[in-house]
């Protein structure tokens, strides 16, 4: 189990019944990066990966 699995499990446990828009998710990710700028690159990579439907060039930064 990866460390992030605990956070993902908590997300599902707490909010798994909710439906959200991608615009809401993008706003939340931006708010997170505003508070934690050191995570800008990983959040950008995740957002790009999601935008491309799980496909993408791992060489792009």
PDB file of N, CA, C, O and CB in Angstrom:
ATOM      1  N   UNK A   1       0.848  -1.180   0.000  1.00  0.00           N
ATOM      2  CA  UNK A   1       0.000   0.000   0.000  1.00  0.00           C
ATOM      3  C   UNK A   1       0.889   1.238   0.000  1.00  0.00           C
ATOM      4  O   UNK A   1       1.817   1.354   0.801  1.00  0.00           O
ATOM      5  CB  UNK A   1      -0.962   0.001   1.223  1.00  0.00           C
ATOM      6  N   UNK A   2       0.597   2.141  -0.892  1.00  0.00           N
ATOM      7  CA  UNK A   2       1.299   3.407  -0.936  1.00  0.00           C
ATOM      8  C   UNK A   2       0.757   4.338   0.146  1.00  0.00           C
ATOM      9  O   UNK A   2      -0.393   4.212   0.566  1.00  0.00           O
ATOM     10  CB  UNK A   2       1.170   4.051  -2.327  1.00  0.00           C
ATOM     11  N   UNK A   3       1.585   5.261   0.586  1.00  0.00           N
ATOM     12  CA  UNK A   3       1.166   6.239   1.593  1.00  0.00           C
ATOM     13  C   UNK A   3      -0.067   7.002   1.117  1.00  0.00           C
ATOM     14  O   UNK A   3      -0.963   7.293   1.909  1.00  0.00           O
ATOM     15  CB  UNK A   3       2.313   7.222   1.906  1.00  0.00           C
ATOM     16  N   UNK A   4      -0.114   7.327  -0.185  1.00  0.00           N
ATOM     17  CA  UNK A   4      -1.248   8.100  -0.708  1.00  0.00           C
ATOM     18  C   UNK A   4      -2.546   7.322  -0.657  1.00  0.00           C
ATOM     19  O   UNK A   4      -3.620   7.922  -0.676  1.00  0.00           O
ATOM     20  CB  UNK A   4      -0.976   8.531  -2.132  1.00  0.00           C
ATOM     21  N   UNK A   5      -2.475   5.995  -0.592  1.00  0.00           N
ATOM     22  CA  UNK A   5      -3.702   5.203  -0.525  1.00  0.00           C
ATOM     23  C   UNK A   5      -4.542   5.585   0.685  1.00  0.00           C
ATOM     24  O   UNK A   5      -5.771   5.572   0.607  1.00  0.00           O
ATOM     25  CB  UNK A   5      -3.371   3.716  -0.480  1.00  0.00           C
ATOM     26  N   UNK A   6      -3.905   5.924   1.799  1.00  0.00           N
ATOM     27  CA  UNK A   6      -4.659   6.307   2.996  1.00  0.00           C
ATOM     28  C   UNK A   6      -5.468   7.567   2.735  1.00  0.00           C
ATOM     29  O   UNK A   6      -6.633   7.650   3.122  1.00  0.00           O
ATOM     30  CB  UNK A   6      -3.712   6.523   4.190  1.00  0.00           C
ATOM     31  N   UNK A   7      -4.864   8.536   2.089  1.00  0.00           N
ATOM     32  CA  UNK A   7      -5.589   9.767   1.772  1.00  0.00           C
ATOM     33  C   UNK A   7      -6.713   9.527   0.791  1.00  0.00           C
ATOM     34  O   UNK A   7      -7.792  10.105   0.925  1.00  0.00           O
ATOM     35  CB  UNK A   7      -4.644  10.804   1.214  1.00  0.00           C
ATOM     36  N   UNK A   8      -6.473   8.679  -0.193  1.00  0.00           N
ATOM     37  CA  UNK A   8      -7.518   8.367  -1.165  1.00  0.00           C
ATOM     38  C   UNK A   8      -8.664   7.610  -0.502  1.00  0.00           C
ATOM     39  O   UNK A   8      -9.832   7.852  -0.805  1.00  0.00           O
ATOM     40  CB  UNK A   8      -6.943   7.546  -2.330  1.00  0.00           C
ATOM     41  N   UNK A   9      -8.327   6.694   0.402  1.00  0.00           N
ATOM     42  CA  UNK A   9      -9.375   5.973   1.127  1.00  0.00           C
ATOM     43  C   UNK A   9     -10.188   6.923   1.998  1.00  0.00           C
ATOM     44  O   UNK A   9     -11.409   6.791   2.084  1.00  0.00           O
ATOM     45  CB  UNK A   9      -8.763   4.861   1.988  1.00  0.00           C
ATOM     46  N   UNK A  10      -9.528   7.875   2.642  1.00  0.00           N
ATOM     47  CA  UNK A  10     -10.252   8.854   3.455  1.00  0.00           C
ATOM     48  C   UNK A  10     -11.176   9.697   2.587  1.00  0.00           C
ATOM     49  O   UNK A  10     -12.308   9.987   2.972  1.00  0.00           O
ATOM     50  CB  UNK A  10      -9.269   9.758   4.215  1.00  0.00           C
ATOM     51  N   UNK A  11     -10.686  10.090   1.412  1.00  0.00           N
ATOM     52  CA  UNK A  11     -11.513  10.865   0.492  1.00  0.00           C
ATOM     53  C   UNK A  11     -12.784  10.104   0.137  1.00  0.00           C
ATOM     54  O   UNK A  11     -13.878  10.666   0.169  1.00  0.00           O
ATOM     55  CB  UNK A  11     -10.726  11.206  -0.781  1.00  0.00           C
ATOM     56  N   UNK A  12     -12.639   8.836  -0.197  1.00  0.00           N
ATOM     57  CA  UNK A  12     -13.808   8.020  -0.548  1.00  0.00           C
ATOM     58  C   UNK A  12     -14.724   7.846   0.655  1.00  0.00           C
ATOM     59  O   UNK A  12     -15.945   7.944   0.528  1.00  0.00           O
ATOM     60  CB  UNK A  12     -13.369   6.642  -1.080  1.00  0.00           C
ATOM     61  N   UNK A  13     -14.139   7.590   1.821  1.00  0.00           N
ATOM     62  CA  UNK A  13     -14.954   7.401   3.028  1.00  0.00           C
ATOM     63  C   UNK A  13     -15.748   8.656   3.371  1.00  0.00           C
ATOM     64  O   UNK A  13     -16.925   8.573   3.722  1.00  0.00           O
ATOM     65  CB  UNK A  13     -14.067   7.012   4.212  1.00  0.00           C
ATOM     66  N   UNK A  14     -15.110   9.813   3.269  1.00  0.00           N
ATOM     67  CA  UNK A  14     -15.767  11.055   3.677  1.00  0.00           C
ATOM     68  C   UNK A  14     -16.669  11.649   2.603  1.00  0.00           C
ATOM     69  O   UNK A  14     -17.702  12.240   2.917  1.00  0.00           O
ATOM     70  CB  UNK A  14     -14.734  12.064   4.064  1.00  0.00           C
ATOM     71  N   UNK A  15     -16.281  11.497   1.330  1.00  0.00           N
ATOM     72  CA  UNK A  15     -16.996  12.233   0.284  1.00  0.00           C
ATOM     73  C   UNK A  15     -17.387  11.367  -0.894  1.00  0.00           C
ATOM     74  O   UNK A  15     -17.749  11.875  -1.956  1.00  0.00           O
ATOM     75  CB  UNK A  15     -16.156  13.370  -0.202  1.00  0.00           C
ATOM     76  N   UNK A  16     -17.315  10.053  -0.705  1.00  0.00           N
ATOM     77  CA  UNK A  16     -17.539   9.115  -1.805  1.00  0.00           C
ATOM     78  C   UNK A  16     -18.916   9.154  -2.428  1.00  0.00           C
ATOM     79  O   UNK A  16     -19.086   8.729  -3.571  1.00  0.00           O
ATOM     80  CB  UNK A  16     -17.288   7.760  -1.334  1.00  0.00           C
ATOM     81  N   UNK A  17     -19.895   9.648  -1.711  1.00  0.00           N
ATOM     82  CA  UNK A  17     -21.259   9.705  -2.240  1.00  0.00           C
ATOM     83  C   UNK A  17     -21.526  10.989  -3.026  1.00  0.00           C
ATOM     84  O   UNK A  17     -22.544  11.094  -3.711  1.00  0.00           O
ATOM     85  CB  UNK A  17     -22.259   9.586  -1.103  1.00  0.00           C
ATOM     86  N   UNK A  18     -20.619  11.969  -2.932  1.00  0.00           N
ATOM     87  CA  UNK A  18     -20.820  13.253  -3.598  1.00  0.00           C
ATOM     88  C   UNK A  18     -20.481  13.170  -5.078  1.00  0.00           C
ATOM     89  O   UNK A  18     -19.659  12.356  -5.499  1.00  0.00           O
ATOM     90  CB  UNK A  18     -19.978  14.332  -2.932  1.00  0.00           C
ATOM     91  N   UNK A  19     -21.121  14.020  -5.852  1.00  0.00           N
ATOM     92  CA  UNK A  19     -20.755  14.209  -7.248  1.00  0.00           C
ATOM     93  C   UNK A  19     -20.233  15.633  -7.389  1.00  0.00           C
ATOM     94  O   UNK A  19     -20.836  16.576  -6.876  1.00  0.00           O
ATOM     95  CB  UNK A  19     -21.972  13.940  -8.212  1.00  0.00           C
ATOM     96  N   UNK A  20     -19.125  15.783  -8.079  1.00  0.00           N
ATOM     97  CA  UNK A  20     -18.523  17.101  -8.257  1.00  0.00           C
ATOM     98  C   UNK A  20     -18.194  17.309  -9.727  1.00  0.00           C
ATOM     99  O   UNK A  20     -18.054  16.355 -10.492  1.00  0.00           O
ATOM    100  CB  UNK A  20     -17.251  17.256  -7.385  1.00  0.00           C
ATOM    101  N   UNK A  21     -18.074  18.568 -10.100  1.00  0.00           N
ATOM    102  CA  UNK A  21     -17.700  18.881 -11.476  1.00  0.00           C
ATOM    103  C   UNK A  21     -16.179  18.938 -11.600  1.00  0.00           C
ATOM    104  O   UNK A  21     -15.465  19.064 -10.604  1.00  0.00           O
ATOM    105  CB  UNK A  21     -18.333  20.222 -11.925  1.00  0.00           C
ATOM    106  N   UNK A  22     -15.710  18.847 -12.807  1.00  0.00           N
ATOM    107  CA  UNK A  22     -14.276  19.004 -13.037  1.00  0.00           C
ATOM    108  C   UNK A  22     -13.833  20.429 -12.733  1.00  0.00           C
ATOM    109  O   UNK A  22     -12.694  20.650 -12.321  1.00  0.00           O
ATOM    110  CB  UNK A  22     -13.920  18.638 -14.482  1.00  0.00           C
ATOM    111  N   UNK A  23     -14.726  21.398 -12.932  1.00  0.00           N
ATOM    112  CA  UNK A  23     -14.395  22.781 -12.589  1.00  0.00           C
ATOM    113  C   UNK A  23     -14.177  22.910 -11.081  1.00  0.00           C
ATOM    114  O   UNK A  23     -13.260  23.608 -10.649  1.00  0.00           O
ATOM    115  CB  UNK A  23     -15.514  23.743 -13.057  1.00  0.00           C
ATOM    116  N   UNK A  24     -15.005  22.246 -10.282  1.00  0.00           N
ATOM    117  CA  UNK A  24     -14.829  22.265  -8.830  1.00  0.00           C
ATOM    118  C   UNK A  24     -13.498  21.633  -8.452  1.00  0.00           C
ATOM    119  O   UNK A  24     -12.764  22.169  -7.622  1.00  0.00           O
ATOM    120  CB  UNK A  24     -15.987  21.529  -8.131  1.00  0.00           C
ATOM    121  N   UNK A  25     -13.187  20.489  -9.065  1.00  0.00           N
ATOM    122  CA  UNK A  25     -11.923  19.809  -8.783  1.00  0.00           C
ATOM    123  C   UNK A  25     -10.741  20.704  -9.150  1.00  0.00           C
ATOM    124  O   UNK A  25      -9.778  20.800  -8.389  1.00  0.00           O
ATOM    125  CB  UNK A  25     -11.842  18.475  -9.551  1.00  0.00           C
ATOM    126  N   UNK A  26     -10.806  21.355 -10.302  1.00  0.00           N
ATOM    127  CA  UNK A  26      -9.729  22.261 -10.718  1.00  0.00           C
ATOM    128  C   UNK A  26      -9.575  23.406  -9.719  1.00  0.00           C
ATOM    129  O   UNK A  26      -8.454  23.793  -9.389  1.00  0.00           O
ATOM    130  CB  UNK A  26     -10.006  22.820 -12.132  1.00  0.00           C
ATOM    131  N   UNK A  27     -10.683  23.946  -9.241  1.00  0.00           N
ATOM    132  CA  UNK A  27     -10.624  25.013  -8.231  1.00  0.00           C
ATOM    133  C   UNK A  27      -9.962  24.520  -6.947  1.00  0.00           C
ATOM    134  O   UNK A  27      -9.156  25.231  -6.348  1.00  0.00           O
ATOM    135  CB  UNK A  27     -12.037  25.542  -7.923  1.00  0.00           C
ATOM    136  N   UNK A  28     -10.301  23.307  -6.527  1.00  0.00           N
ATOM    137  CA  UNK A  28      -9.721  22.747  -5.307  1.00  0.00           C
ATOM    138  C   UNK A  28      -8.225  22.501  -5.466  1.00  0.00           C
ATOM    139  O   UNK A  28      -7.448  22.766  -4.550  1.00  0.00           O
ATOM    140  CB  UNK A  28     -10.428  21.445  -4.933  1.00  0.00           C
ATOM    141  N   UNK A  29      -7.827  21.999  -6.618  1.00  0.00           N
ATOM    142  CA  UNK A  29      -6.400  21.769  -6.874  1.00  0.00           C
ATOM    143  C   UNK A  29      -5.638  23.091  -6.898  1.00  0.00           C
ATOM    144  O   UNK A  29      -4.523  23.178  -6.383  1.00  0.00           O
ATOM    145  CB  UNK A  29      -6.200  21.018  -8.209  1.00  0.00           C
ATOM    146  N   UNK A  30      -6.241  24.122  -7.495  1.00  0.00           N
ATOM    147  CA  UNK A  30      -5.591  25.437  -7.523  1.00  0.00           C
ATOM    148  C   UNK A  30      -5.456  26.003  -6.122  1.00  0.00           C
ATOM    149  O   UNK A  30      -4.420  26.572  -5.779  1.00  0.00           O
ATOM    150  CB  UNK A  30      -6.378  26.411  -8.407  1.00  0.00           C
ATOM    151  N   UNK A  31      -6.495  25.852  -5.305  1.00  0.00           N
ATOM    152  CA  UNK A  31      -6.437  26.323  -3.915  1.00  0.00           C
ATOM    153  C   UNK A  31      -5.352  25.583  -3.145  1.00  0.00           C
ATOM    154  O   UNK A  31      -4.648  26.179  -2.329  1.00  0.00           O
ATOM    155  CB  UNK A  31      -7.801  26.139  -3.219  1.00  0.00           C
ATOM    156  N   UNK A  32      -5.216  24.288  -3.401  1.00  0.00           N
ATOM    157  CA  UNK A  32      -4.172  23.504  -2.742  1.00  0.00           C
ATOM    158  C   UNK A  32      -2.784  24.000  -3.131  1.00  0.00           C
ATOM    159  O   UNK A  32      -1.918  24.164  -2.272  1.00  0.00           O
ATOM    160  CB  UNK A  32      -4.316  22.022  -3.094  1.00  0.00           C
ATOM    161  N   UNK A  33      -2.573  24.239  -4.423  1.00  0.00           N
ATOM    162  CA  UNK A  33      -1.276  24.729  -4.897  1.00  0.00           C
ATOM    163  C   UNK A  33      -0.999  26.129  -4.353  1.00  0.00           C
ATOM    164  O   UNK A  33       0.146  26.457  -4.043  1.00  0.00           O
ATOM    165  CB  UNK A  33      -1.231  24.738  -6.439  1.00  0.00           C
ATOM    166  N   UNK A  34      -2.036  26.955  -4.235  1.00  0.00           N
ATOM    167  CA  UNK A  34      -1.849  28.288  -3.649  1.00  0.00           C
ATOM    168  C   UNK A  34      -1.332  28.175  -2.214  1.00  0.00           C
ATOM    169  O   UNK A  34      -0.487  28.966  -1.793  1.00  0.00           O
ATOM    170  CB  UNK A  34      -3.175  29.086  -3.678  1.00  0.00           C
ATOM    171  N   UNK A  35      -1.834  27.202  -1.470  1.00  0.00           N
ATOM    172  CA  UNK A  35      -1.406  27.006  -0.084  1.00  0.00           C
ATOM    173  C   UNK A  35      -0.099  26.230   0.030  1.00  0.00           C
ATOM    174  O   UNK A  35       0.637  26.385   1.005  1.00  0.00           O
ATOM    175  CB  UNK A  35      -2.484  26.287   0.687  1.00  0.00           C
ATOM    176  N   UNK A  36       0.189  25.395  -0.968  1.00  0.00           N
ATOM    177  CA  UNK A  36       1.368  24.519  -0.946  1.00  0.00           C
ATOM    178  C   UNK A  36       2.089  24.584  -2.301  1.00  0.00           C
ATOM    179  O   UNK A  36       2.050  23.622  -3.067  1.00  0.00           O
ATOM    180  CB  UNK A  36       0.958  23.047  -0.613  1.00  0.00           C
ATOM    181  N   UNK A  37       2.738  25.704  -2.593  1.00  0.00           N
ATOM    182  CA  UNK A  37       3.343  25.875  -3.916  1.00  0.00           C
ATOM    183  C   UNK A  37       4.414  24.835  -4.255  1.00  0.00           C
ATOM    184  O   UNK A  37       4.738  24.641  -5.427  1.00  0.00           O
ATOM    185  CB  UNK A  37       3.943  27.241  -4.010  1.00  0.00           C
ATOM    186  N   UNK A  38       4.952  24.179  -3.255  1.00  0.00           N
ATOM    187  CA  UNK A  38       5.958  23.153  -3.527  1.00  0.00           C
ATOM    188  C   UNK A  38       5.366  21.945  -4.259  1.00  0.00           C
ATOM    189  O   UNK A  38       6.108  21.115  -4.784  1.00  0.00           O
ATOM    190  CB  UNK A  38       6.603  22.700  -2.224  1.00  0.00           C
ATOM    191  N   UNK A  39       4.037  21.845  -4.295  1.00  0.00           N
ATOM    192  CA  UNK A  39       3.372  20.740  -4.993  1.00  0.00           C
ATOM    193  C   UNK A  39       2.857  21.138  -6.375  1.00  0.00           C
ATOM    194  O   UNK A  39       2.079  20.401  -6.981  1.00  0.00           O
ATOM    195  CB  UNK A  39       2.219  20.223  -4.156  1.00  0.00           C
ATOM    196  N   UNK A  40       3.280  22.287  -6.873  1.00  0.00           N
ATOM    197  CA  UNK A  40       2.786  22.769  -8.166  1.00  0.00           C
ATOM    198  C   UNK A  40       3.058  21.773  -9.292  1.00  0.00           C
ATOM    199  O   UNK A  40       2.160  21.482 -10.083  1.00  0.00           O
ATOM    200  CB  UNK A  40       3.425  24.111  -8.502  1.00  0.00           C
ATOM    201  N   UNK A  41       4.264  21.253  -9.376  1.00  0.00           N
ATOM    202  CA  UNK A  41       4.617  20.339 -10.476  1.00  0.00           C
ATOM    203  C   UNK A  41       3.821  19.035 -10.398  1.00  0.00           C
ATOM    204  O   UNK A  41       3.254  18.627 -11.412  1.00  0.00           O
ATOM    205  CB  UNK A  41       6.125  20.030 -10.450  1.00  0.00           C
ATOM    206  N   UNK A  42       3.750  18.359  -9.242  1.00  0.00           N
ATOM    207  CA  UNK A  42       2.955  17.124  -9.218  1.00  0.00           C
ATOM    208  C   UNK A  42       1.467  17.357  -9.517  1.00  0.00           C
ATOM    209  O   UNK A  42       0.835  16.533 -10.179  1.00  0.00           O
ATOM    210  CB  UNK A  42       3.096  16.458  -7.864  1.00  0.00           C
ATOM    211  N   UNK A  43       0.910  18.463  -9.037  1.00  0.00           N
ATOM    212  CA  UNK A  43      -0.500  18.753  -9.313  1.00  0.00           C
ATOM    213  C   UNK A  43      -0.684  19.027 -10.801  1.00  0.00           C
ATOM    214  O   UNK A  43      -1.662  18.578 -11.398  1.00  0.00           O
ATOM    215  CB  UNK A  43      -0.994  19.962  -8.471  1.00  0.00           C
ATOM    216  N   UNK A  44       0.238  19.751 -11.394  1.00  0.00           N
ATOM    217  CA  UNK A  44       0.178  20.012 -12.839  1.00  0.00           C
ATOM    218  C   UNK A  44       0.230  18.703 -13.623  1.00  0.00           C
ATOM    219  O   UNK A  44      -0.524  18.517 -14.578  1.00  0.00           O
ATOM    220  CB  UNK A  44       1.336  20.939 -13.275  1.00  0.00           C
ATOM    221  N   UNK A  45       1.111  17.807 -13.223  1.00  0.00           N
ATOM    222  CA  UNK A  45       1.227  16.513 -13.908  1.00  0.00           C
ATOM    223  C   UNK A  45      -0.049  15.701 -13.756  1.00  0.00           C
ATOM    224  O   UNK A  45      -0.503  15.075 -14.713  1.00  0.00           O
ATOM    225  CB  UNK A  45       2.422  15.716 -13.362  1.00  0.00           C
ATOM    226  N   UNK A  46      -0.635  15.707 -12.552  1.00  0.00           N
ATOM    227  CA  UNK A  46      -1.889  14.993 -12.334  1.00  0.00           C
ATOM    228  C   UNK A  46      -3.004  15.589 -13.186  1.00  0.00           C
ATOM    229  O   UNK A  46      -3.752  14.853 -13.830  1.00  0.00           O
ATOM    230  CB  UNK A  46      -2.277  15.030 -10.849  1.00  0.00           C
ATOM    231  N   UNK A  47      -3.119  16.903 -13.196  1.00  0.00           N
ATOM    232  CA  UNK A  47      -4.165  17.564 -13.977  1.00  0.00           C
ATOM    233  C   UNK A  47      -4.007  17.256 -15.467  1.00  0.00           C
ATOM    234  O   UNK A  47      -4.997  17.007 -16.155  1.00  0.00           O
ATOM    235  CB  UNK A  47      -4.131  19.086 -13.742  1.00  0.00           C
ATOM    236  N   UNK A  48      -2.790  17.271 -15.962  1.00  0.00           N
ATOM    237  CA  UNK A  48      -2.543  16.959 -17.369  1.00  0.00           C
ATOM    238  C   UNK A  48      -2.888  15.507 -17.659  1.00  0.00           C
ATOM    239  O   UNK A  48      -3.491  15.204 -18.689  1.00  0.00           O
ATOM    240  CB  UNK A  48      -1.078  17.241 -17.738  1.00  0.00           C
ATOM    241  N   UNK A  49      -2.511  14.610 -16.760  1.00  0.00           N
ATOM    242  CA  UNK A  49      -2.806  13.188 -16.921  1.00  0.00           C
ATOM    243  C   UNK A  49      -4.316  12.963 -16.964  1.00  0.00           C
ATOM    244  O   UNK A  49      -4.818  12.216 -17.804  1.00  0.00           O
ATOM    245  CB  UNK A  49      -2.172  12.368 -15.776  1.00  0.00           C
ATOM    246  N   UNK A  50      -5.037  13.622 -16.043  1.00  0.00           N
ATOM    247  CA  UNK A  50      -6.496  13.497 -16.032  1.00  0.00           C
ATOM    248  C   UNK A  50      -7.113  14.086 -17.302  1.00  0.00           C
ATOM    249  O   UNK A  50      -8.032  13.501 -17.875  1.00  0.00           O
ATOM    250  CB  UNK A  50      -7.080  14.190 -14.794  1.00  0.00           C
ATOM    251  N   UNK A  51      -6.613  15.234 -17.738  1.00  0.00           N
ATOM    252  CA  UNK A  51      -7.142  15.886 -18.940  1.00  0.00           C
ATOM    253  C   UNK A  51      -6.971  15.024 -20.173  1.00  0.00           C
ATOM    254  O   UNK A  51      -7.794  15.069 -21.088  1.00  0.00           O
ATOM    255  CB  UNK A  51      -6.462  17.221 -19.157  1.00  0.00           C
ATOM    256  N   UNK A  52      -5.909  14.242 -20.200  1.00  0.00           N
ATOM    257  CA  UNK A  52      -5.626  13.381 -21.355  1.00  0.00           C
ATOM    258  C   UNK A  52      -6.219  11.997 -21.208  1.00  0.00           C
ATOM    259  O   UNK A  52      -5.908  11.101 -21.993  1.00  0.00           O
ATOM    260  CB  UNK A  52      -4.141  13.265 -21.564  1.00  0.00           C
ATOM    261  N   UNK A  53      -7.072  11.812 -20.210  1.00  0.00           N
ATOM    262  CA  UNK A  53      -7.734  10.530 -20.029  1.00  0.00           C
ATOM    263  C   UNK A  53      -6.820   9.432 -19.547  1.00  0.00           C
ATOM    264  O   UNK A  53      -7.018   8.266 -19.888  1.00  0.00           O
ATOM    265  CB  UNK A  53      -8.360  10.113 -21.294  1.00  0.00           C
ATOM    266  N   UNK A  54      -5.827   9.782 -18.765  1.00  0.00           N
ATOM    267  CA  UNK A  54      -4.891   8.791 -18.242  1.00  0.00           C
ATOM    268  C   UNK A  54      -3.753   8.475 -19.180  1.00  0.00           C
ATOM    269  O   UNK A  54      -2.917   7.621 -18.887  1.00  0.00           O
ATOM    270  CB  UNK A  54      -5.612   7.542 -17.922  1.00  0.00           C
ATOM    271  N   UNK A  55      -3.718   9.152 -20.295  1.00  0.00           N
ATOM    272  CA  UNK A  55      -2.623   8.951 -21.249  1.00  0.00           C
ATOM    273  C   UNK A  55      -1.772  10.202 -21.258  1.00  0.00           C
ATOM    274  O   UNK A  55      -2.267  11.292 -20.972  1.00  0.00           O
ATOM    275  CB  UNK A  55      -3.158   8.628 -22.685  1.00  0.00           C
ATOM    276  N   UNK A  56      -0.543  10.065 -21.571  1.00  0.00           N
ATOM    277  CA  UNK A  56       0.306  11.232 -21.639  1.00  0.00           C
ATOM    278  C   UNK A  56       1.760  10.847 -21.786  1.00  0.00           C
ATOM    279  O   UNK A  56       2.153   9.699 -21.576  1.00  0.00           O
ATOM    280  CB  UNK A  56       0.117  12.087 -20.419  1.00  0.00           C
ATOM    281  N   UNK A  57       2.528  11.823 -22.147  1.00  0.00           N
ATOM    282  CA  UNK A  57       3.954  11.617 -22.333  1.00  0.00           C
ATOM    283  C   UNK A  57       4.646  11.883 -21.010  1.00  0.00           C
ATOM    284  O   UNK A  57       4.660  13.022 -20.542  1.00  0.00           O
ATOM    285  CB  UNK A  57       4.519  12.531 -23.458  1.00  0.00           C
ATOM    286  N   UNK A  58       5.220  10.858 -20.397  1.00  0.00           N
ATOM    287  CA  UNK A  58       5.890  11.009 -19.114  1.00  0.00           C
ATOM    288  C   UNK A  58       7.136  11.873 -19.201  1.00  0.00           C
ATOM    289  O   UNK A  58       7.634  12.334 -18.174  1.00  0.00           O
ATOM    290  CB  UNK A  58       6.251   9.663 -18.566  1.00  0.00           C
ATOM    291  N   UNK A  59       7.650  12.103 -20.397  1.00  0.00           N
ATOM    292  CA  UNK A  59       8.858  12.917 -20.562  1.00  0.00           C
ATOM    293  C   UNK A  59       8.570  14.403 -20.475  1.00  0.00           C
ATOM    294  O   UNK A  59       9.483  15.199 -20.255  1.00  0.00           O
ATOM    295  CB  UNK A  59       9.516  12.610 -21.886  1.00  0.00           C
ATOM    296  N   UNK A  60       7.289  14.795 -20.647  1.00  0.00           N
ATOM    297  CA  UNK A  60       6.963  16.221 -20.590  1.00  0.00           C
ATOM    298  C   UNK A  60       6.927  16.681 -19.157  1.00  0.00           C
ATOM    299  O   UNK A  60       6.454  15.952 -18.285  1.00  0.00           O
ATOM    300  CB  UNK A  60       5.622  16.511 -21.274  1.00  0.00           C
ATOM    301  N   UNK A  61       7.416  17.871 -18.893  1.00  0.00           N
ATOM    302  CA  UNK A  61       7.399  18.435 -17.540  1.00  0.00           C
ATOM    303  C   UNK A  61       6.527  19.668 -17.535  1.00  0.00           C
ATOM    304  O   UNK A  61       6.369  20.307 -16.495  1.00  0.00           O
ATOM    305  CB  UNK A  61       8.831  18.776 -17.049  1.00  0.00           C
TER     306      UNK A  61
END
